Amino acid sequence: MDTLIFTQHNIFMLLQQMSVFLVIAYLFTKTPVFRTFSVGDLRPRQMLVLYAVFSSFSIMGTYFGFPINDAIANTRAIGAVLSGIIGGPVLGTAVGLTSGIHRMTLGGFTAVSCGISTTLEGLIGGLFHLYLIKKNRQAKLLSPKVAFFATFIAEVVQMIIILLTAKPFDDALALVQVIYIPMILANSVGAAIFVSIIRDQKSMYDRLGVIFSNKALRIADKTLSILRNGFNEKTAEELVDVIHLETGVGAVGITDRKKVLAFKGLGDDHHTVGLEFLSPEPVQAIKEDRVIYVDGAKKQWECKLSPDCPLGSVLSIPLRFEGQVIGTINLFEPKDKLFLVINKTLGEGITNLLSNQLLHARYTEQKSLLMKAELKLVQAQINPHFLFNALNTVIAILRKDSGRARELLLSLSTFFRKNLKREGDTATLEDELNHVNSYLVIEKARFEDRLTLNMDIDPDLLYIRMPVFTLQPLIENAIKHGISNMVEHGVIKLTVRREDGMIKIEIEDNAGNCSEWDRSGLGMQIVEKRIKNLCGEMYGLEVTCKPYERTLVTVKLPEKGCLNDTRIGHR
């Protein structure tokens, strides 16, 4: 009966000491150090930090213990075993060795035994780590069951080592009989609780991270199309709706550098659009280009417009565009509610996101204007050269056949009308072929029987999209730099097919005039650039030429074509 009472007393004492240890562990999970490490994927610096933390835990476990028969019943094993489970055998052995050496310096007939066993306890934890990693079960590294059984085995090993190495044996046996139940139970349960605390805290941070990421992604998706229209009262009103809905704060206000552009939430009866700044915070945020935060606890936010305003805290964040502060986004909470840290972080993230989206919108606009200018340049380049040749052809035919000349003039009129009406960035292959055919009506009249166009078109590809004005400039180049210089019959072959996971359009002529073929001309460069901008960098033009035999231009497009306007931000 006395032994049972003594054992129960020892268990109670160890559990009491362990509770202090677990409080310290819980406080550790609240530190920035804890938030930065990822179990199973530790960098050297993180390993050093965890070594210091777990070594401290193990050493404190020794000091928190209580003496029994010239030995110390303690919770030292928790730090050693868990360091091995979390960081692997190297970290576990290092922590176990450090705390084991420390224990040896305290003396006692079990000093050497405890030094050896503590080192082995860290190694045992590391072996559990290796096993779980090998089985691809990293999630189990923070399992309370794993921590319990690893520590249970480690403590059993410690009892065996004490019996094998501590002298005299009778004293070692008497000690083990007294401490084996309290230490195995307290350390195993303590390790399980410790891991449970870590796991729960990691899960909480992960959940918050998921919530934060989901909110940020939803805001990004909803605001991208809004900011394409610039930063003004209308877009600010739409942004306020999105931010207020996603953050759930009491109110949201957006300002430019002088006045309120939009406001939604509590206090919107007196915080109205067009007023000068709501408070000094936006002015300070703009002037100093930094976040201004009044938390409502240490300092209450004061509304300058109404003494009955329900708002009590504010976060004013400068909104930047091209290196300049153009306004602020202000998040408010009521007087009876704390400003959540996640909303503070989210607010700063939203503002950075909107600043980047404004920059992206400007870039998209400039890119679109550039591409439209390039398109007009292609049209301008085609028209004078083609018109000059076409009119000369009509004049020549007019002397022989006025009826045919009239038909050619109608065809020429139709071609230019279609040419001027072609809008947008992409067109179907069928549209491009119709445009080519309109062009060739005039050119065939010019060359009479010296020009033939053969087409081999996969009918399944007629509706794929490509940059507008792709084919006609290439056909014109084949005529201008190839067929026009030939005495014999000229043949242009146009082939469209799927090959190697992409669409290939080949324009081949039988002139092979490599010295004069304008592969670096402005029209070719623009066609190449527009294909890459609209379809992707891996697509574009390839030109091969065999003198006096053939010139081959290959247009490479995505297998599904260039999706209309997706690469330049239009929807």
Secondary structure, 3 states (H helix, E strand, C coil): CHHHHHHHHHHHHHHHHHHHHHHHHHHHCCCHHHHHCCCCCCCHHHHHHHHHHHHHHHHHHHHHCEEECCEEECCHHHHHHHHHHHHCHHHHHHHHHHHHHHHHHCCCCCHHHHHHHHHHHHHHHHHHHHHHHHCCCHHHHHCHHHHHHHHHHHHHHHHHHHHHHCCCHHHHHHHHHHHHHHHHHHHHHHHHHHHHHHHHHHHHHHHHHHHHHHHHHHHHHHHHHHHCCCCCHHHHHHHHHHHHHHHCCCEEEEECCCEEEEEEECCCCCCCCCCECCCHHHHHHHHHCCCEEECCCCCCCCCCCCCCCCEEEEEEEEEEECCEEEEEEEEEEECCCCCCHHHHHHHHHHHHHHHHHHHHHHHHHHHHHHHHHHHHHHHHHHHHHHHHHHHHHHHHHHCCCHHHHHHHHHHHHHHHHHHHHCCCCEEEHHHHHHHHHHHHHHHHHHHHHHEEEEEEECHHHCCCEEECCCHHHHHHHHHHHCHHHCCCCEEEEEEEEEECCEEEEEEEECCCCCCCCCCCCHHHHHHHHHHHHHHCCCCEEEEEEECCCEEEEEEEEECCCCCCCHHHCCC
